Amino acid sequence: MSDNNNLKILIVDDEESLRVSLASILELEGYDVKTAENGFKAIEMVKEEFFDIVFSDIRMPGISGTETFKEIKKIRPDIIGVMMTAYAMNDLIVDALNSGAFTCISKPFEIDTILSTIKEVTARPFAVVIDKDANIDKNFLNSLKHCGLNVAFSDIDSSKINFIFSHKPDVLVINVNSKEEEQKNLEILKKIKNLFGEIPKTIVVGKEEDKTFIDDINTLGNIRYIKDTVNVSKVFQVLGNKKERKILR
């Protein structure tokens, strides 16, 4: 696992005593911690700086933790979300989990629960799914998450996937449906290789086998082309053994 000093954590809770005490404990463990007293401030903070993990209370005035996490996820698709609640708010919990949150922790909690959660999520392989469809099948993304991956989704616009260039993925899943998309994704892969020196394990999914495109991506490295719909088992065939998530700056 990466050095604790590389991990940036945001705590969002309207209860000051919890924010201060949890931040103090995590700072003693070596984490870089910031706090926000409500969801609106948290969203603005995420616009300004990078965070690896956000711990957010679900029930807060003004904007719920679930809605806060959804907005944060739009800004930082690769952020890991952990929800916290003292209430049986099943609908909000399910909504947060379906939106990509890793888990929900019940209050009051032991600090060991927080620390073990951090260790678990940061040891998971990091997967990025790139597709033009922002409404990609949530079942597929949730299946990847439940099978032990941290998952981020982005559309094909390279200006919106800058997080890839700060967190090297362990695996990429790229869907291509046109010549234009082939060229855009080829440029993205070239940028990744130039930055990190190698391509992560990659699955490219296409409807038609374009020999020129396949030859081009094969020159870049560890890439598998699939001419059909990708599924979780194929992702794990490419990923192979689990390895620690890499957090790079």
C-alpha positions in Angstrom: 0.0 0.0 0.0 1.1 3.5 -0.7 2.6 5.7 2.0 -0.1 7.3 4.2 1.4 10.7 3.5 0.3 10.3 -0.2 -3.4 9.9 0.8 -5.6 12.9 1.0 -8.8 12.5 2.8 -11.9 14.9 3.0 -14.3 14.6 6.0 -17.7 16.1 5.5 -20.0 16.3 8.5 -22.1 19.0 10.1 -21.1 17.7 13.6 -18.0 19.7 14.5 -16.8 17.3 17.3 -16.8 14.3 14.9 -15.0 16.3 12.2 -12.3 17.5 14.5 -11.7 14.2 16.3 -11.7 12.0 13.2 -9.4 14.5 11.4 -7.0 14.6 14.4 -6.8 10.8 14.6 -6.2 10.4 10.8 -3.5 13.1 10.8 -1.7 11.2 13.6 -1.8 8.1 11.3 0.0 10.1 8.7 -2.9 11.1 6.4 -3.4 14.5 4.8 -6.8 15.5 6.0 -9.2 18.4 5.3 -12.7 18.9 6.6 -16.0 20.6 5.5 -19.0 21.3 7.6 -21.5 20.8 4.8 -21.9 19.4 1.3 -21.7 22.7 -0.5 -18.3 23.5 0.9 -17.1 20.0 0.2 -18.0 20.3 -3.5 -16.2 23.6 -3.8 -13.1 22.1 -2.0 -13.0 19.2 -4.4 -13.1 21.6 -7.4 -9.9 23.2 -6.0 -7.8 20.3 -4.9 -7.4 16.5 -5.2 -8.7 14.0 -2.6 -8.3 10.2 -2.7 -11.1 9.5 -0.2 -14.2 11.4 1.0 -15.9 10.4 4.3 -19.4 12.0 4.3 -22.3 12.0 6.7 -25.5 11.1 4.9 -27.9 13.3 6.8 -26.8 17.0 6.6 -28.8 20.2 6.3 -29.0 21.9 2.9 -27.7 19.0 0.8 -27.5 15.3 1.8 -24.3 13.4 1.8 -25.6 11.2 -1.0 -26.3 14.2 -3.3 -22.9 15.7 -2.2 -21.1 12.5 -3.2 -22.9 12.4 -6.6 -21.7 16.0 -7.3 -18.2 15.2 -6.1 -18.1 12.1 -8.3 -18.8 14.2 -11.4 -15.8 16.4 -10.6 -13.4 13.6 -9.4 -14.6 10.3 -10.9 -11.9 8.4 -9.2 -12.6 9.5 -5.7 -13.5 6.8 -3.2 -16.6 7.5 -1.2 -17.4 6.2 2.3 -20.7 7.2 3.8 -21.4 7.6 7.5 -24.8 7.6 9.2 -26.5 7.2 12.6 -29.9 6.6 11.0 -31.6 3.8 9.2 -31.9 5.8 5.9 -32.0 2.8 3.5 -33.0 4.7 0.4 -30.2 7.2 0.7 -27.7 4.5 1.5 -28.7 2.4 -1.5 -28.6 5.5 -3.7 -25.1 6.3 -2.6 -23.9 2.8 -3.1 -25.4 2.7 -6.5 -23.7 5.9 -7.4 -20.3 4.3 -6.6 -19.7 4.8 -2.9 -17.6 2.0 -1.5 -19.5 1.4 1.7 -21.6 2.9 4.5 -20.4 3.0 8.1 -22.8 3.2 11.0 -22.3 5.8 13.8 -20.9 5.6 16.4 -18.0 3.7 15.0 -14.6 2.5 16.3 -11.6 4.2 14.8 -10.3 0.8 13.8 -13.3 0.5 11.5 -12.2 3.7 9.7 -8.6 2.7 9.5 -9.4 -0.8 8.2 -11.7 0.7 5.6 -9.0 3.0 4.3 -6.5 0.1 4.1 -9.0 -2.1 2.2 -10.0 0.5 -0.4 -6.5 1.7 -1.1 -5.3 -1.9 -1.7 -7.9 -2.5 -4.3 -6.9 -2.4 -8.0 -8.1 0.8 -9.8 -10.2 0.3 -12.9 -11.3 3.1 -15.3 -14.1 2.6 -17.8 -14.2 5.0 -20.8 -17.3 5.2 -22.9 -19.1 8.0 -24.8 -22.3 7.0 -22.9 -22.5 8.7 -19.5 -25.3 6.3 -18.6 -23.3 3.2 -19.1 -24.8 0.1 -17.5 -24.6 0.7 -13.7 -24.9 -3.1 -13.2 -21.5 -3.5 -14.9 -19.8 -0.8 -12.9 -21.3 -2.1 -9.6 -20.3 -5.6 -10.5 -16.7 -4.5 -10.9 -16.9 -2.7 -7.5 -18.4 -5.7 -5.7 -15.7 -7.9 -7.2 -13.0 -5.9 -5.5 -12.1 -3.0 -7.8 -12.1 0.8 -7.3 -14.0 2.0 -10.3 -14.1 5.3 -12.1 -16.1 6.2 -15.2 -15.5 8.9 -17.8 -16.9 9.7 -21.2 -14.4 9.8 -24.1 -13.7 13.6 -23.8 -10.0 13.6 -22.9 -10.4 16.9 -21.1 -12.6 15.2 -18.6 -10.3 12.3 -17.7 -7.4 14.2 -16.3 -7.6 12.0 -13.2 -6.1 9.1 -15.2 -2.9 11.1 -15.5 -2.6 11.5 -11.7 -3.7 8.0 -10.8 -2.3 5.3 -13.0 -5.1 2.7 -13.5 -4.4 -1.0 -13.0 -6.9 -1.7 -15.8 -8.7 0.3 -18.5 -11.9 -0.7 -20.2 -12.5 1.3 -23.4 -15.5 1.1 -25.6 -15.2 2.3 -29.2 -18.0 2.7 -31.7 -16.6 4.8 -34.5 -13.5 5.9 -36.3 -13.6 9.2 -34.4 -13.6 7.3 -31.1 -10.8 5.1 -32.2 -8.6 8.1 -32.8 -9.5 9.8 -29.5 -8.8 6.7 -27.5 -5.6 6.1 -29.4 -4.4 9.5 -28.4 -5.4 8.9 -24.7 -3.5 5.7 -24.7 -0.4 7.4 -26.2 -0.6 10.1 -23.5 -0.8 7.5 -20.7 2.2 5.6 -22.1 4.2 8.8 -22.5 3.4 9.7 -18.9 3.9 6.4 -17.1 6.2 4.6 -19.6 3.8 1.8 -20.1 0.1 1.0 -20.7 -1.9 -0.5 -17.9 -3.7 -3.7 -18.7 -6.4 -2.6 -21.2 -9.5 -4.0 -22.8 -10.7 -2.3 -25.9 -14.3 -3.3 -26.9 -15.5 -2.6 -30.5 -18.3 -3.6 -32.8 -16.1 -4.0 -35.8 -12.5 -5.3 -36.1 -10.5 -2.4 -37.7 -7.1 -4.0 -38.5 -5.3 -0.7 -38.6 -6.6 0.4 -35.3 -5.9 -3.0 -33.7 -2.3 -2.9 -35.1 -1.9 0.7 -33.7 -3.0 -0.2 -30.2 -1.0 -3.4 -30.2 2.2 -1.4 -30.7 1.5 0.5 -27.4 1.6 -2.5 -25.0 -0.6 -4.7 -22.9 -3.9 -4.3 -24.8 -6.6 -6.9 -25.6 -9.2 -6.2 -28.2 -12.7 -7.8 -27.8 -15.4 -7.8 -30.5 -18.4 -8.0 -28.3 -19.8 -6.8 -25.0 -17.3 -6.8 -22.1 -18.2 -8.5 -18.9 -16.7 -8.8 -15.4 -15.1 -12.2 -16.0 -13.2 -10.8 -19.0 -12.0 -7.9 -17.0 -10.5 -10.2 -14.4 -9.0 -12.4 -17.1 -7.0 -9.4 -18.2 -6.3 -8.0 -14.7 -5.0 -11.3 -13.4 -3.8 -11.3 -9.7 -4.8 -8.4 -7.5 -2.2 -5.9 -6.8 -2.0 -2.7 -4.8 -3.5 0.4 -6.2 -0.9 2.9 -7.3 -1.3 6.5 -6.1 1.0 8.7 -8.0 1.7 12.4 -7.9 
